[in-house]
Amino acid sequence: MKRRIQYLIYILFISLSLSAQEFDNAEIYPQFERNYDSLLNSYYMKHNSKLIRQRYSQPDEFAPRIKAADLPDSVLAKRLRRIPSAIDLSYNDKVRNHIIYYVDKIGDRVGVMLGLSKYYFPLFEDILDRVGVPEELKYLVIIESALNPMAVSRAGATGPWQFMSSTGKMYDLRINSVLDDRRDPIKSTHAAARYLRDLYKIYGDWTLALAAYNCGPGNVNKAMRRSGKDTFWEMYDFLPRETRGYVPAYIAAVYAMTYYKEHGIEIAPLSKPLSLISDTVMLKNDIHLKQIEEVMSIPIERLREMNPQYKTDIIPGSKGSYSLKLPSTHLYNFVSLEDSIANYKKDEYFGEGRSKEELIASGEIEYRERTVYHKVRKNETWNSIARRYGVTVKQLKSWNKKASKRKYLKIGELLAVKQKQAFRKEKPTEETTTTPEFNTEKPIVSSENEAISTQPTAEEIKEQTTGKKPVQHIVNHKVKQGETIAKIAKRYGVTIDQILRLNNISKAKASKIKIGQILRIK
């Protein structure tokens, strides 16, 4: 009976240990799977999908011929000791669990990583060597992003080296509404190498530098203070959960990428990645990738994969140092056609259809403050109105000092709300005439301002309170390609019927307006 109880306690202990280990790895494994699945959806990998399906047509074929789980600790530890590395590759049960995951569970994925590494690792090694850090740091990219330049973590870390925005900017990576250098394999590798070098200077230990790369120096320093120790394994239990699995996962990735042959894992014979069979040109014009696609017949998915740093397909070449990667066979033609490509459907790609973010990036719009008015409805409070407009209660009360003296709001009263709104100046044409009082700036309503578009304007409030109707001005509008009565009405803040009446157009002919036709807008 006593022996049976001891056996049950032993089983329970083992179960709890395994659960704890799985919990430590709770984010590392799912993150790898997400990044790998995203990689398979890329334009390049889709071209290799047939080959991958043929190679791994049955789930059983994924299993290695010699499982890591079947090998004794002494063999795995000895193999790790044989790997020349400036980074300590310790072996223990935690490392063993990760090795089993990479070798036994996802051997097919390791084969794909090996196929990609043939092309990417020489590039990484060259950069790491020039910065003066160990070349074996290249294996970090396996656990960070599965060699996926478009990888994004739940916390917002982006690119092959999974930089957070603040850290990326510290190491000269440009991150804005249209560009994200964290996705550029070359620029992000330079930044990662410098960051890792700086972390090593702090700790003088590469495993601690790796831990700090994952969770930040602050968390590593905190673990050092709480544990009173100065090595990764001694302070292991004091580190964040994900970081506890990070260094073992790195060691396991080094093992799997080194001893794949011993386990029967085959390298997927992938073609060379698109980004590595390209040439780079510096742009002098603003160009949309769709313009290149339509003029040069290069699929936009291919252009996006070769230029993953451009988030909106816009390259603001006229604003500074911006490069474009193209297939080597197309570079000469692009150089001779750049001006023509930049002017191709320019109004469509850089005119009315552009998003607010693209206009901000191009420097054509600016934010200005405007006051709108909210009519208080039943059951509305200071808090609910402030939340609706994305302001604080304190701000709302400061704009409405008279009402702020009362505890409750009155139904029907008007509250002033100050909002930042983007404006773009339009160049007046010969056909467009305005009176001096008419403002030709077109407001671009953001998503957070859509809710207030139905609220009374300052002119409407003036009419309600004074009984005086504001002076209305007439502007002539020249119909452009792609415009409809509905679009024009929305642009000027009037109704379709108002435009039809003022221009003596019947509803039956409303859809037949012509390019160049002049419409009067009141």
C-alpha positions in Angstrom: 0.0 0.0 0.0 2.8 2.4 1.0 4.6 1.6 -2.3 1.4 2.3 -4.3 0.9 5.7 -2.6 4.6 6.5 -3.4 4.0 5.5 -7.0 0.9 7.7 -7.3 2.7 10.7 -5.7 5.5 10.1 -8.2 3.1 10.1 -11.2 1.4 13.3 -9.8 4.8 15.0 -9.5 5.8 14.1 -13.1 2.4 15.3 -14.4 2.8 18.6 -12.6 6.3 19.0 -13.9 5.2 18.4 -17.5 2.3 20.8 -17.0 4.6 23.5 -15.7 7.0 22.9 -18.6 4.1 23.2 -21.1 3.0 26.3 -19.4 6.4 27.9 -19.7 6.3 27.2 -23.4 2.6 28.3 -23.8 3.5 31.2 -26.1 6.7 30.0 -27.9 5.1 27.0 -29.7 1.9 28.7 -30.8 3.9 31.8 -32.0 6.1 29.5 -34.1 3.0 27.8 -35.5 1.3 31.1 -36.4 4.4 32.5 -38.0 5.0 29.3 -40.0 1.3 29.1 -41.2 1.6 32.8 -42.3 4.8 32.0 -44.1 3.1 29.2 -46.1 0.5 31.8 -47.3 3.2 34.0 -48.9 3.5 34.4 -52.6 6.9 32.7 -52.7 5.8 29.7 -50.6 2.7 29.2 -52.6 5.0 28.6 -55.6 6.7 25.9 -53.6 3.5 24.4 -52.1 3.2 21.7 -54.7 6.7 20.5 -53.9 6.0 20.6 -50.1 2.7 18.7 -50.5 4.5 16.0 -52.6 7.3 15.7 -50.1 5.0 15.5 -47.1 1.8 14.0 -48.5 1.0 11.9 -45.5 1.2 12.9 -41.8 3.3 9.8 -41.0 6.0 11.0 -43.3 6.6 14.0 -41.1 7.9 11.7 -38.3 11.7 11.4 -38.2 13.2 8.0 -38.7 15.1 8.4 -35.4 13.1 10.2 -32.7 14.9 12.4 -30.3 12.7 11.0 -27.5 14.3 7.6 -28.1 17.8 8.8 -27.5 19.4 8.9 -24.1 20.4 12.2 -22.5 24.1 11.3 -22.9 23.8 11.3 -26.7 22.0 14.6 -26.9 24.3 16.3 -24.4 27.4 15.0 -26.3 26.1 16.3 -29.6 25.5 19.8 -28.2 29.0 19.9 -26.7 30.4 19.2 -30.2 28.7 22.3 -31.8 31.3 25.1 -31.9 29.6 28.0 -30.3 30.4 31.2 -28.3 27.0 30.8 -26.7 26.6 28.2 -23.9 24.6 25.3 -25.2 23.7 23.6 -21.9 21.7 20.4 -21.8 19.0 19.6 -19.3 15.4 18.3 -19.2 14.0 21.6 -20.4 16.3 21.6 -23.4 15.4 18.0 -24.1 11.7 18.8 -24.2 12.3 21.5 -26.8 14.5 19.2 -28.9 11.7 16.6 -28.9 9.3 19.3 -30.1 11.5 20.5 -33.0 12.7 17.1 -34.1 9.8 14.8 -33.3 6.7 17.1 -33.5 7.6 19.5 -36.3 10.3 17.8 -38.3 8.5 18.8 -41.6 8.6 22.4 -40.6 12.3 22.2 -39.7 12.9 20.8 -43.2 11.3 23.9 -44.7 13.4 26.1 -42.4 16.5 24.3 -43.6 15.4 24.9 -47.2 15.0 28.7 -46.5 18.2 28.9 -44.4 20.4 27.9 -47.4 19.6 31.4 -48.8 19.0 33.5 -45.7 21.7 32.3 -43.3 24.7 33.4 -45.5 23.1 36.9 -45.5 22.6 36.9 -41.7 26.1 35.5 -41.1 27.8 38.2 -43.1 25.9 41.0 -41.2 26.4 39.4 -37.8 30.1 38.9 -38.5 30.6 42.5 -39.6 28.8 43.8 -36.4 31.1 41.5 -34.3 28.6 39.1 -32.7 28.5 35.2 -33.0 27.2 33.9 -36.3 25.1 31.3 -34.4 22.7 34.1 -33.3 21.1 33.5 -36.8 19.2 30.6 -35.2 17.2 33.1 -33.1 15.2 33.9 -36.3 13.8 30.4 -36.2 12.1 30.7 -32.8 11.3 34.4 -33.3 9.6 34.3 -36.7 10.1 31.0 -38.5 12.0 33.1 -41.1 8.9 35.0 -41.9 9.5 38.7 -42.6 5.8 39.5 -42.2 5.5 37.9 -38.7 3.6 39.9 -36.1 3.3 38.8 -32.4 0.3 39.5 -30.2 2.3 42.2 -28.5 3.1 43.9 -31.8 6.6 42.7 -32.3 7.2 42.7 -36.1 9.6 41.2 -38.7 12.0 38.3 -38.8 13.8 39.5 -35.6 10.5 40.5 -33.9 11.4 44.1 -32.9 9.0 46.2 -30.8 8.4 49.6 -32.3 10.3 51.5 -29.6 13.3 49.3 -29.8 13.3 49.3 -33.6 13.4 53.1 -33.6 16.3 53.2 -31.1 18.3 51.2 -33.7 17.4 53.4 -36.7 14.6 51.4 -38.2 12.0 53.7 -39.8 8.4 52.9 -38.6 5.5 55.1 -39.7 2.1 54.8 -41.4 3.5 53.6 -44.7 6.9 52.1 -43.9 8.1 49.5 -41.4 11.8 48.7 -41.7 11.4 45.9 -39.1 10.1 43.8 -42.1 13.3 44.3 -44.1 15.5 41.3 -43.6 18.7 43.2 -44.2 18.0 46.4 -42.1 16.4 44.4 -39.3 19.4 42.0 -39.1 21.7 45.0 -38.8 19.6 46.4 -36.0 19.2 43.0 -34.2 23.0 42.4 -34.3 23.7 45.9 -32.8 21.0 45.4 -30.1 22.4 41.9 -29.1 25.9 43.3 -29.0 24.8 46.1 -26.6 23.0 43.5 -24.4 26.1 41.4 -24.3 28.1 44.5 -23.2 25.7 44.8 -20.2 25.8 41.2 -19.0 29.0 39.7 -20.5 26.9 36.5 -21.0 25.2 35.5 -24.2 22.4 33.5 -22.5 21.5 36.5 -20.4 21.7 38.7 -23.6 19.2 36.3 -25.3 16.9 36.4 -22.3 17.1 40.3 -22.3 16.4 40.2 -26.0 13.1 38.4 -25.3 11.8 40.1 -22.2 13.9 43.3 -21.9 16.9 44.1 -19.6 14.5 45.4 -16.9 13.0 41.9 -16.3 16.4 40.3 -16.4 17.8 42.8 -13.9 14.7 42.2 -11.7 15.3 38.4 -11.8 19.0 38.9 -10.8 18.0 41.0 -7.8 15.3 38.6 -6.6 17.4 35.4 -7.1 20.8 36.9 -6.1 22.3 35.0 -9.0 24.0 36.0 -12.2 23.5 33.1 -14.7 20.4 32.2 -16.7 19.9 28.8 -15.2 20.3 30.0 -11.6 17.7 32.7 -12.0 15.5 30.6 -14.2 12.5 30.5 -11.8 12.5 34.3 -11.4 12.2 35.1 -15.1 9.0 35.7 -17.0 7.3 32.4 -18.2 8.0 32.9 -21.9 11.6 33.8 -21.2 12.1 30.6 -19.2 11.4 28.7 -22.4 13.2 31.1 -24.7 16.8 30.0 -24.2 16.0 26.3 -24.1 14.1 26.8 -27.4 17.1 28.5 -28.9 19.4 25.7 -27.9 17.0 23.1 -29.3 16.7 25.0 -32.6 20.5 25.0 -32.9 20.5 21.2 -32.3 17.7 20.5 -34.8 19.3 22.7 -37.5 22.7 21.0 -36.9 21.7 17.3 -36.4 18.7 17.0 -38.8 20.5 14.3 -40.8 20.9 12.1 -37.8 17.1 12.1 -37.4 16.2 11.6 -41.0 14.9 15.1 -41.6 15.2 16.2 -45.2 15.9 19.7 -46.5 12.9 20.9 -48.5 14.4 21.8 -52.0 12.9 25.2 -52.2 13.6 27.7 -54.9 15.6 30.8 -54.1 13.4 33.4 -52.2 12.2 36.2 -54.4 13.8 38.9 -52.3 17.2 37.3 -53.0 16.9 37.2 -56.8 16.3 40.9 -57.1 18.0 44.2 -57.6 17.4 47.4 -55.7 16.8 50.9 -57.1 16.4 54.2 -55.2 13.2 56.0 -56.2 12.8 59.7 -57.0 9.0 59.6 -57.5 6.0 58.5 -55.3 4.9 55.2 -56.7 2.1 52.7 -55.9 2.9 49.1 -56.3 -0.3 48.7 -58.4 1.2 51.2 -60.9 4.2 48.9 -61.3 1.9 45.8 -61.6 -0.2 47.3 -64.3 2.6 48.9 -66.4 5.2 46.1 -66.0 2.9 43.0 -65.5 4.7 42.0 -62.2 2.1 40.5 -59.8 1.5 42.8 -56.9 1.8 39.8 -54.5 5.4 39.3 -55.7 6.2 43.0 -55.3 4.8 43.0 -51.8 6.9 40.0 -50.8 10.0 41.6 -52.2 9.2 44.9 -50.4 7.6 43.8 -47.2 8.4 47.1 -45.4 5.8 49.1 -47.3 2.6 48.6 -45.4 0.1 50.4 -47.7 1.7 49.6 -51.1 2.8 53.3 -51.3 6.5 54.2 -51.7 7.0 57.9 -51.0 10.1 58.2 -53.2 9.9 61.9 -53.5 10.2 62.3 -49.7 13.7 60.9 -49.1 15.7 57.7 -49.3 13.3 55.0 -50.3 14.3 51.9 -52.2 12.4 49.4 -54.3 13.4 45.7 -54.9 12.5 44.3 -58.3 13.2 41.1 -60.2 16.6 41.4 -61.7 15.1 40.9 -65.2 12.9 44.0 -64.8 15.3 46.5 -63.3 16.6 48.1 -66.6 13.0 48.6 -67.9 11.9 50.1 -64.6 14.7 52.7 -64.6 13.8 53.9 -68.1 10.1 53.9 -67.3 10.0 55.3 -63.7 8.6 58.7 -64.7 5.9 57.1 -66.9 5.0 54.6 -64.2 4.7 57.4 -61.6 2.3 59.3 -63.9 0.2 56.3 -64.8 -3.3 56.7 -63.3 -1.7 59.2 -60.9 -5.1 60.7 -59.9 -6.5 57.3 -59.1 -3.6 56.2 -56.9 -2.6 59.5 -55.4 -5.8 61.5 -55.7 -9.3 61.1 -54.3 -9.0 57.4 -53.6 -6.0 57.7 -51.2 -6.5 56.9 -47.5 -6.0 59.4 -44.8 -2.7 57.6 -43.7 -1.3 57.8 -47.2 -2.2 61.5 -47.5 -0.5 62.2 -44.1 2.6 60.4 -45.2 2.7 62.4 -48.4 2.5 65.7 -46.5 -0.6 66.9 -48.3 -2.9 67.1 -45.3 -2.6 68.5 -41.8 -4.5 68.2 -38.6 -6.5 71.2 -37.4 -8.9 71.6 -34.4 -12.6 72.1 -35.1 -15.5 72.4 -32.7 -18.6 70.3 -33.2 -21.7 70.2 -31.1 -23.4 67.3 -29.5 -27.1 67.4 -28.7 -27.7 65.6 -25.3 -30.1 62.7 -25.5 -32.0 60.8 -22.9 -29.8 58.8 -20.4 -26.5 60.4 -21.7 -23.9 61.4 -19.2 -20.6 63.2 -19.2 -18.8 59.9 -19.3 -20.8 58.4 -22.1 -20.4 61.5 -24.3 -16.7 61.7 -23.6 -16.2 58.1 -24.5 -18.1 58.6 -27.7 -15.8 61.3 -28.9 -12.6 59.8 -27.5 -11.9 62.7 -25.0 -11.8 62.9 -21.2 -14.6 64.1 -19.0 -12.2 66.9 -17.8 -11.7 68.1 -21.3 -15.4 68.0 -22.1 -16.3 70.0 -19.0 -13.6 72.6 -19.8 -15.2 73.2 -23.2 -18.6 73.6 -21.6 -18.0 75.5 -18.3 -21.6 76.7 -17.9 -23.0 73.1 -18.1 -20.1 71.7 -16.0 -21.5 73.5 -13.0 -24.5 71.2 -13.0 -24.4 67.6 -11.8 -26.8 66.4 -14.5 -27.0 67.3 -18.2 -30.2 68.6 -19.8 -31.8 66.7 -22.6 -31.6 68.8 -25.8 -28.7 71.1 -24.7 -25.8 71.5 -27.0 -22.2 70.6 -25.8 -19.1 71.8 -27.6 -16.6 69.1 -28.5 -13.2 69.9 -29.9 -12.0 67.4 -32.4 -8.8 67.1 -34.5 -9.6 66.7 -38.2 -7.4 66.3 -41.2 -7.6 68.8 -44.1 -6.3 68.7 -47.6 -6.0 71.9 -49.7 -7.3 71.6 -53.3 -5.8 73.6 -56.0 -8.5 75.8 -57.6 -9.1 75.1 -61.3 -10.2 77.5 -64.0 -13.7 76.0 -63.9 -14.0 76.2 -60.1 -14.9 79.7 -58.9 -15.5 80.5 -55.3 -16.4 83.6 -53.3 -13.7 85.0 -51.0 -15.6 83.6 -47.9 -15.7 80.0 -49.2 -13.1 77.7 -47.8 -11.8 75.4 -50.5 -10.2 72.9 -48.0 -11.9 69.6 -48.1 -12.4 67.9 -44.7 -11.4 64.3 -44.5 -13.7 62.6 -42.0 -11.9 60.0 -39.9 -13.6 56.9 -38.6 -13.9 58.4 -35.1 -15.6 61.5 -36.6 -18.2 59.5 -38.5 -20.5 59.5 -35.5 -20.6 63.3 -35.4 -21.3 63.9 -39.1 -25.0 63.8 -38.4 -24.7 66.4 -35.6 -25.6 70.1 -36.2 -22.9 72.2 -37.6 -21.9 75.6 -36.3 -24.0 77.3 -39.0 -27.0 75.2 -38.2 -26.7 76.1 -34.5 -26.5 79.7 -35.4 -29.7 79.4 -37.4 -31.5 77.6 -34.5 -30.4 80.1 -31.8 -30.7 83.4 -33.8 -33.3 82.6 -36.4 -30.9 84.0 -39.0 -30.0 81.7 -41.9 -26.3 81.8 -42.8 -25.3 83.1 -46.3 -25.0 80.2 -48.7 -22.4 80.3 -51.5 -22.5 78.5 -54.9 -19.5 76.7 -56.2 -19.0 75.2 -59.6 -17.7 71.7 -59.6 -16.1 70.0 -62.6 -17.0 66.3 -62.8 -13.9 64.0 -62.7 -13.5 60.4 -63.8 -15.2 58.0 -61.5 -17.4 60.6 -59.7 -21.1 60.1 -59.2 -23.8 62.5 -57.9 -23.7 60.6 -54.6 -19.9 61.0 -54.2 -20.1 64.7 -55.1 -23.0 65.2 -52.6 -21.1 63.5 -49.9 -18.0 65.6 -50.6 -19.9 68.9 -50.3 -22.2 67.8 -47.5 -25.4 68.3 -49.4 -28.1 65.9 -50.6 -28.5 64.3 -54.0 -31.8 66.0 -54.5 -30.3 69.4 -53.8 -27.8 69.0 -56.6 -30.4 67.6 -59.0 -32.8 70.5 -58.3 -30.1 73.2 -58.6 -28.9 71.8 -61.9 -32.3 70.9 -63.4 -31.3 67.2 -63.7 -34.0 64.5 -63.4 -33.5 61.5 -61.3 -33.5 59.3 -64.4 -30.5 61.2 -65.8 -28.6 61.4 -62.5 -26.4 58.4 -63.5 -25.5 59.9 -66.8 -23.4 62.9 -65.8 -20.3 63.3 -67.9 -16.6 63.9 -67.2 -16.0 67.6 -67.5 -19.6 68.6 -66.8 -20.0 71.6 -64.5 -22.4 71.2 -61.6 -23.5 74.0 -59.3 -23.3 73.2 -55.6 -25.0 75.3 -53.0 
